[in-house]
Amino acid sequence: MEFRLSQKAVHLRRCMMDAFHLRNATDMIFFNAGQPAVSILPAAMLREVWDDMLTSEPQVLAYPSARGDEEFLQAVAERMDRLGVAPGVKSSQLIATNGGTGAADLLAQLFIDPNDLVLTETPTFPETLDCFYKDYARLAGVPMDEDGPLPDELEKLVKKETPRFFYVIPNFQNPTGRCTSLERRKAIVALARKYGFFIVEDDPYHELSFDAAPPASYYSLAPDCTIYMGSLSKTVAPGVRTGWLILPESVMERAAMLQKATVLSYPAVIHRAMARLLRRPDFDAHVDELRLDLKRRYELLTKHLSAAVHPEQMTWETPLGGMFLWCHLHTGENAMDFATRVRDKHRVAFFPGVCFTPDYTGEEHSVRFTFARQTDEQLAEGVRRIAAALNEKA
Ligand SMILES: Cc1ncc(COP(=O)(O)O)c(C=O)c1O
């Protein structure tokens, strides 16, 4: 029997540098995963929430509606309103998804026809791009600097062709850690209105600032031309697979129909538990603990790097929150060769910059380190190994 694959399955692209097969290697240090340390995940809170919910609300085990559990949508709307991300947003404007990835997939199904142009910042988070790519989007990158995507570069592209949308990660971006300035956000909104495309604002790191809250969201600046993507993967746990979209009313019915035709709905038991978690008075304290933990880890990582690495070898940008350190190699060695050499010989895993580009070209001298989940000893040892690799001849 020949199990002939669909064109879509064949069209999918592989991750450029998958380290999944190494995850059980005990000699490896992982600077590659953007997820909080297991020790800081709110397991005790979740257990309480879960027990209480199943005792007092067993009806949550029934079929949920396609848009997701209403209590969950309300709890998210309240939080988005309170954080100022989406002032006044109503639960009827939200749809629950399987994390940010499920949100990206739903967007792809809703908006992308084969060969449609989708613009993204470059560098950016590649897995979301894969969701758009699998539905045959043409991807093009808008270069950025430390203040975010460059409006002039965006305008050059949209003048030639109106994209379906512009995908952005404004806060503590993956992979660069950059936070788009308010001026840039306003300039990009002005271009969206002038040229008639919408902005997809992917914001899983919003609450993870080291100090000050990030600037006004695109959604709060321009709800008429923004679709907002949220996720609890970074503030609760990636394993809960919980995310959402704030959608324009005009497309909500079709979004719910698509959801029904693909997954029926997402697990209401998880989402109701998330609603209860978000409404607990101690949830904010958990998020505070998490962001301060990330700040401490960032300071530790850069303290070790500053002591061991000469600026002529490598420099790094200063993130104001999140989980990522974007580093620039000055040794002349290609970052893919460097990352492969360090992984195979020195046993530290991290991603070279090219993995974060829409067409897998560019960023030849950048690498991304994460600092979210290693022990203090692993952070120190990882830097020692990276410094040793920088000091030896490639
Ligand atoms: C910017 C961004 N968007 C989306 C995701 C997807 O996460 P999830 O599907 O777990 O919500 C990630 C994960 O690292 C991310 O960094």
Ligand as a Chemical Component Dictionary entry (heavy atoms), coordinates in Angstrom:
data_LIG
# 
_chem_comp.id                   LIG 
_chem_comp.type                 NON-POLYMER 
_chem_comp.pdbx_formal_charge   0 
_chem_comp.three_letter_code    LIG 
# 
loop_
_chem_comp_atom.comp_id 
_chem_comp_atom.atom_id 
_chem_comp_atom.alt_atom_id 
_chem_comp_atom.type_symbol 
_chem_comp_atom.charge 
_chem_comp_atom.model_Cartn_x 
_chem_comp_atom.model_Cartn_y 
_chem_comp_atom.model_Cartn_z 
_chem_comp_atom.pdbx_ordinal 
LIG C1 C1 C 0 6.503 34.633 20.215 1  
LIG C2 C2 C 0 5.928 33.274 20.450 2  
LIG N1 N1 N 0 4.717 33.005 19.961 3  
LIG C3 C3 C 0 4.140 31.815 20.151 4  
LIG C4 C4 C 0 4.800 30.818 20.836 5  
LIG C5 C5 C 0 4.107 29.505 20.919 6  
LIG O1 O1 O 0 3.876 29.098 22.184 7  
LIG P1 P1 P 0 2.592 28.266 22.624 8  
LIG O2 O2 O 0 2.021 27.573 21.449 9  
LIG O3 O3 O 0 3.156 27.310 23.623 10 
LIG O4 O4 O 0 1.667 29.270 23.218 11 
LIG C6 C6 C 0 6.082 31.039 21.360 12 
LIG C7 C7 C 0 6.826 29.996 22.072 13 
LIG O5 O5 O 0 7.990 30.041 22.345 14 
LIG C8 C8 C 0 6.659 32.322 21.162 15 
LIG O6 O6 O 0 7.878 32.636 21.607 16 
# 
loop_
_chem_comp_bond.comp_id 
_chem_comp_bond.atom_id_1 
_chem_comp_bond.atom_id_2 
_chem_comp_bond.value_order 
_chem_comp_bond.pdbx_ordinal 
LIG C1 C2 SING 1  
LIG C2 N1 SING 2  
LIG C2 C8 DOUB 3  
LIG N1 C3 DOUB 4  
LIG C3 C4 SING 5  
LIG C4 C5 SING 6  
LIG C4 C6 DOUB 7  
LIG C5 O1 SING 8  
LIG O1 P1 SING 9  
LIG P1 O2 DOUB 10 
LIG P1 O3 SING 11 
LIG P1 O4 SING 12 
LIG C6 C7 SING 13 
LIG C6 C8 SING 14 
LIG C7 O5 DOUB 15 
LIG C8 O6 SING 16 
# 
